[in-house]
Amino acid sequence: MIRTAGIEDWPYISYISSVAGYDDYINKAGIDYLNTGTVLVYYDDKIKGFMKIEEMPDNTIWLSGIRVDPDHRNLGIASLLIDYARKYNKKMRLIVKDDNYKSLNMVKKNKFKEVKRFLFVNGILDVSGDEYFIDDDTFLNYNWKFVFSGDLKYREKYIKYGDSRIFKHENAYQILELNDDIDFIDGGYTAMDDNIHNNIKIDSRFILFEG
């Protein structure tokens, strides 16, 4: 069965996240992880898997943190969680690290299609300056979640950085166009399309899927 997680479920969610074999950003967030979006858990005699869903401003659903207890894998639990999210009757998106082959196979099995590839740099940009409306339709980084600018009810803005274009949402950065040398400072990650990185040292590569 699938239900919405409560505070009492946190010990099980924390345990599964710690043994799942992925970057354990969930335990870094702690119990506050339950305070954003909706965390769904799959359970019968105990919780065996979970997933977070978040409604995005472009009228889509963002899926993240899909984790299954290693002792209960290959039973279709992740697919059942994804099927449950389809009840929202909205387009769904998620990102997968390009070398996470098990997750890549899982999302493709669930009929997600690749739409974009992004690179992430360890560091953020110290930028300020004039802002301009984004006129082209593109995917924008909303803190490791991506929205499509053409489907927003408002127009986002970018910052002019020399001859480059930089998008900033809260503490998330994205290089939309790169025509200059850029210096990064500590404090997070910056996203960019996989075809504009020039000679920047890349930390990780992710694939954006829609389903």
C-alpha positions as CSV (number, residue, x, y, z in Angstrom):
1,M,0.0,0.0,0.0
2,I,1.0,3.6,-0.5
3,R,0.3,6.5,1.8
4,T,1.6,9.9,2.8
5,A,4.5,9.8,5.2
6,G,4.1,11.2,8.7
7,I,6.7,12.3,11.3
8,E,6.5,8.8,12.9
9,D,7.8,7.4,9.6
10,W,11.1,9.4,9.6
11,P,13.2,6.6,11.3
12,Y,12.3,4.2,8.5
13,I,12.9,6.8,5.8
14,S,16.2,7.8,7.3
15,Y,17.3,4.2,7.5
16,I,16.4,3.3,3.9
17,S,18.1,6.5,2.6
18,S,21.3,5.6,4.6
19,V,21.6,2.1,3.0
20,A,20.2,2.8,-0.5
21,G,23.7,3.5,-1.9
22,Y,23.1,7.0,-3.2
23,D,24.2,10.5,-2.0
24,D,22.4,10.7,1.3
25,Y,21.2,14.3,1.1
26,I,18.0,13.2,2.7
27,N,19.6,12.5,6.1
28,K,21.6,15.7,5.7
29,A,18.3,17.6,5.6
30,G,17.0,15.5,8.6
31,I,13.4,15.4,9.6
32,D,12.8,18.7,7.8
33,Y,12.9,16.7,4.6
34,L,9.3,15.9,5.3
35,N,8.3,19.5,5.4
36,T,8.5,20.3,1.7
37,G,6.4,18.6,-0.9
38,T,4.7,15.2,-0.1
39,V,6.7,12.1,0.8
40,L,4.9,8.9,-0.2
41,V,5.8,5.6,1.4
42,Y,5.2,2.0,0.2
43,Y,4.5,-0.4,3.0
44,D,3.0,-3.7,3.9
45,D,4.4,-5.1,7.1
46,K,6.9,-2.3,7.2
47,I,8.0,0.7,5.0
48,K,10.0,-0.6,2.1
49,G,10.4,2.4,-0.1
50,F,9.5,6.1,-0.5
51,M,9.5,9.0,-2.9
52,K,8.9,12.8,-2.7
53,I,6.6,14.6,-5.1
54,E,6.4,18.4,-5.4
55,E,4.0,20.5,-7.4
56,M,5.9,23.0,-9.6
57,P,4.9,26.5,-10.8
58,D,4.8,25.3,-14.5
59,N,2.0,22.9,-13.6
60,T,4.1,19.8,-13.4
61,I,5.0,17.3,-10.7
62,W,8.7,16.9,-9.6
63,L,9.8,13.4,-8.4
64,S,12.8,13.0,-6.3
65,G,14.4,10.8,-3.6
66,I,13.1,7.5,-5.0
67,R,14.6,5.0,-2.5
68,V,13.9,1.3,-1.9
69,D,15.2,-0.8,0.9
70,P,18.0,-3.0,-0.7
71,D,16.3,-6.1,0.8
72,H,13.2,-5.4,-1.2
73,R,14.4,-4.3,-4.6
74,N,13.3,-5.8,-7.9
75,L,9.8,-6.1,-6.7
76,G,8.5,-3.1,-8.6
77,I,8.1,-0.8,-5.6
78,A,9.6,2.3,-7.3
79,S,7.3,1.7,-10.3
80,L,4.3,1.5,-7.9
81,L,5.3,4.8,-6.3
82,I,5.6,6.5,-9.7
83,D,2.2,5.0,-10.8
84,Y,0.7,6.5,-7.7
85,A,2.0,10.0,-8.6
86,R,0.3,9.7,-12.0
87,K,-3.0,10.2,-10.2
88,Y,-2.1,13.9,-10.2
89,N,-2.7,13.8,-13.9
90,K,0.1,16.1,-14.6
91,K,3.4,15.9,-16.5
92,M,6.1,14.5,-14.3
93,R,9.8,15.3,-14.3
94,L,12.9,14.0,-12.6
95,I,16.7,14.0,-13.0
96,V,19.0,11.0,-12.8
97,K,22.8,11.0,-12.6
98,D,24.2,9.9,-16.0
99,D,26.2,7.0,-14.4
100,N,23.3,5.7,-12.2
101,Y,22.4,2.9,-14.6
102,K,19.9,1.1,-12.4
103,S,17.8,4.3,-12.0
104,L,18.2,5.1,-15.7
105,N,16.8,1.7,-16.6
106,M,14.0,2.2,-14.0
107,V,12.8,5.5,-15.3
108,K,12.9,4.4,-18.9
109,K,10.9,1.3,-18.0
110,N,8.3,3.6,-16.6
111,K,8.1,5.4,-19.9
112,F,10.0,8.6,-19.1
113,K,11.7,10.2,-22.0
114,E,15.0,12.1,-22.0
115,V,14.5,15.8,-22.7
116,K,17.8,17.5,-21.6
117,R,21.2,17.0,-20.2
118,F,22.7,19.2,-17.5
119,L,26.2,19.7,-16.1
120,F,26.7,20.8,-12.5
121,V,29.8,22.7,-11.2
122,N,30.8,22.7,-7.6
123,G,30.6,26.4,-6.8
124,I,28.3,29.4,-7.3
125,L,28.6,32.7,-9.0
126,D,29.1,36.1,-7.4
127,V,27.0,38.0,-9.9
128,S,24.9,41.1,-9.7
129,G,23.8,43.6,-12.3
130,D,21.1,44.5,-14.7
131,E,18.3,42.0,-15.1
132,Y,16.5,41.2,-18.4
133,F,13.4,39.1,-19.1
134,I,14.1,35.6,-20.5
135,D,12.4,35.5,-23.9
136,D,13.3,32.0,-25.1
137,D,11.7,28.8,-23.8
138,T,14.1,26.9,-21.8
139,F,14.4,24.7,-18.6
140,L,15.4,26.7,-15.5
141,N,17.1,25.4,-12.4
142,Y,14.8,25.8,-9.3
143,N,17.2,24.2,-6.7
144,W,17.9,20.9,-8.5
145,K,14.3,20.9,-9.9
146,F,13.7,22.2,-13.4
147,V,10.7,24.1,-14.7
148,F,10.0,25.1,-18.3
149,S,10.0,28.9,-18.7
150,G,7.4,28.8,-21.5
151,D,4.8,27.2,-19.1
152,L,5.2,29.7,-16.3
153,K,2.5,32.3,-15.6
154,Y,5.2,34.9,-15.2
155,R,8.5,35.8,-17.0
156,E,11.7,35.0,-15.2
157,K,14.8,37.2,-15.5
158,Y,18.4,36.6,-16.1
159,I,21.5,38.6,-15.0
160,K,23.9,40.0,-17.5
161,Y,27.4,38.9,-16.6
162,G,29.7,40.4,-19.2
163,D,28.5,38.8,-22.4
164,S,27.1,35.8,-20.5
165,R,23.6,35.2,-19.2
166,I,23.1,33.9,-15.6
167,F,19.9,32.7,-14.0
168,K,19.5,32.8,-10.2
169,H,16.6,31.3,-8.3
170,E,17.0,31.6,-4.5
171,N,20.4,29.9,-3.9
172,A,20.4,28.0,-7.2
173,Y,22.5,29.3,-10.2
174,Q,22.4,28.4,-13.9
175,I,24.5,29.5,-16.8
176,L,22.2,30.1,-19.7
177,E,24.8,31.4,-22.1
178,L,28.6,31.4,-21.6
179,N,30.8,33.9,-23.4
180,D,33.3,34.8,-20.7
181,D,35.7,33.3,-18.2
182,I,33.8,32.7,-15.0
183,D,35.1,32.5,-11.4
184,F,33.2,30.3,-9.0
185,I,33.1,30.6,-5.2
186,D,32.2,28.0,-2.6
187,G,28.6,27.7,-1.5
188,G,26.6,25.3,-3.7
189,Y,26.3,24.2,-7.3
190,T,25.8,25.8,-10.7
191,A,23.9,24.1,-13.5
192,M,24.4,24.6,-17.3
193,D,23.5,22.9,-20.5
194,D,25.9,20.1,-21.5
195,N,26.9,21.9,-24.7
196,I,28.2,25.2,-23.2
197,H,30.7,24.2,-20.5
198,N,33.9,25.3,-22.4
199,N,36.8,24.5,-20.1
200,I,35.0,24.6,-16.8
201,K,35.7,21.6,-14.5
202,I,32.5,19.6,-14.3
203,D,31.5,17.9,-11.0
204,S,28.5,15.8,-12.2
205,R,26.2,15.2,-15.1
206,F,22.4,14.7,-14.9
207,I,19.7,13.8,-17.4
208,L,16.3,15.4,-17.2
209,F,13.3,13.1,-17.9
210,E,9.7,13.7,-18.6
211,G,6.8,11.3,-18.2
